[in-house]
Amino acid sequence: MKKPTTESVRGFWKQMLVARPEKLDEAFIEVSVASQARNAPSWFTLIDASMTALGLRNYLLIGDRWKQLQVPVTCLWGDKDVWAAPTIGQKIAELTPNFETVVIENAGHAPWFDDLDAVVAGIDGALAAK
């Protein structure tokens, strides 16, 4: 991360955030390279503040607090999300009133990069239903 290259940044996006890295615009990748080079200390601070060797820090885990939600929530979830499988959102939806999971096919953790039209359709559907 301290000396990012176009290849390493594209690889990061492919491994962690998107299912279809070929859809990432070259200008976006260039900006991401510059951002990672300039902001490496901030990235490491974010990782340290949010993660341990065992995963997310406990204070970030919502757990049963989902059940306390009083407003409708629609979660758009890429079916190839490497951070958390869509089945997690589906389990939350089974236990939580007003919670819906919309799975975006062939998409990763940042599904708007993989299939913007499906994300927009998911948002439109959620807004129309409420």
Secondary structure, DSSP 8 states (H G I E B T S, - for coil): --S--HHHHHHHHHHHT-S-GGGS-HHHHHHHHHHHHHHHHHHHHHHHHHEETTEE-GGG--GGGGGG--S-EEEEEETT-SSS-HHHHHHHHHHSTTEEEEEETT--SSHHHH-HHHHHHHHHHHHHH-
